[in-house]
Amino acid sequence: MSDVTTIIVAAGSGSRFGGRKQFLELTPGKWMLDFAVETAGRVSTEVIVVVPVDFVDETKSRYQGVKVTAGGSNRSESVRRALSLVNLEACRWVLVHDGARPLASEHLFLRVIEYLQNGARAVVPGLRVVDTIKRVEEGRVQETLDREGLRRIQTPQGFELSEILMVYEGEREGSDDASLFEQLDIDVVVVEGEETNIKVTNPSDMSVAKAFLTQVYELGADMEDKESAKFRVGSGYDVHPFDKGSSRVLVLGGVVVPGYYGLVGHSDADVLSHAIADAVLGAAGLSDIGEHFSDRDPRWKDANSIELLRACVEMARKKGYSLENIDSTVICETPKLAPFRSAIIKRLEAAVGAEVNLKAKTAEKLGAIGRSEGIAAFATVLMKGVVG
């Protein structure tokens, strides 16, 4: 993807692990670091890898077209050294990723980039805390923390180039890049992370990572056998009336369409995202969006439907299906979608990680849609996976 530089920090000594884990093989012939470099290379104009000084030459010979530099005395200094190598003329956004997180998906990288493209200055992936968290001193519980506002932060973390260069001026240090932004009271946006994006810290984590990768490669091997490859088609439909008595904005495919009434709905009423989500769930045999995100559940009040769509794609992925492409149709008399079509497609493709086609039709003045009382959407998806 143009304008994106990804820095992969892999200069640690691995003291908790007992060695430099980033150079160990997760699969035969492949370092743990290889996975992060390959994923970053698919979404970035430029990749910069930071490694221990005695691994610089070997790393340069291993990765063609990748810039390599020696790390500093701490993480912040390593990032500073990488930033000095960024091609400033070809970069607008910088991602910083931990080389000890080999399983971060391309989809996660694109999610962070999408939020930067939509105006965020700093973006980090995070996961909700599901365990009860207590603050302990000297072996005794002092208080139980409210976990609703807590997140487990991951990488890649994304930033505007000018912002991260400014933040790294001087000698500021932090446990991650976002913490430096927090020190300057710069807003940091948190997007949904991935449970599989584990950080390999202890030897036992290698076993978890290897087990996951074994599943992935077995799936890929099976897909090469045409008899075992299964294709599933799903269809989705949704309709919402205009909410002419409120100040709600109109959202279609994650894009705000200005100057029009919003739609009635428990979430943001994004009729297009809902239709696609239902199609994805249908193809994967996972019922419908209402079962997973009930309009009676207050958690989904005014929810961002793009995030709900991402969750549906992730549910399908965990069941063994990958999204191949989407064909969708929006039916309405107003607004005219031509000015927004490319933005909607771009937003949806970043959210689902697959090609999206979007058509706009009218109802030829027939029925409720023809009377401009609402908007309807249809979607068909093709998914591929191995079943049984």
HUSULPE-V634268 format. One line per field, one symbol per residue. ss: DSSP state (2 for helix, 1 for strand, 0 for the rest). psi: psi as a letter, one per 40 degrees, with the letter a starting at -180 (. if undefined). A space follows every 10 residues. Layout:
ss->???
psi->???
//
This chain:
ss->0011111111 0000000000 2220111001 1222222222 2220011111 1022222222 2200001111 0000222222 2220000000 1111111100 0000022222 2222222000 0111111100 0001111001 1111002220 1110001111 2222222000 0000002222 2220000011 1100000000 0022222222 2222222222 2222000001 1111111111 1100000001 1100111000 0010000000 2222222222 2220000022 2200000222 0000222222 2222222200 1111111111 1000000222 2222222222 2200111111 1000002222 0001111111 11111000
psi->hiehhhhhhf eiefdddeig deeihdiheh iddddddddd deeidhhhhh iideeddddd ddhhehhhii iaeidddddd dddeehgdde hdihhhihee geehiddddd dddddddeei dhhiiiiihd ihhihhhfei hdihihedei ihhaiihiii dddddddeia fiiididddd dddefhhhhh ihahdegihh didddddddd dddddddddd dddehddehh hhhiiiiihh iigeeieiih hhfehhhiei iaihidaefg dddddddddd dddeffbidd ddgieehede hfihdddddd ddddddddee hihdihhihh hidiihedee dddddddddd defihhhhih iiefehaddd efeahiiiih ihiiahh.
//
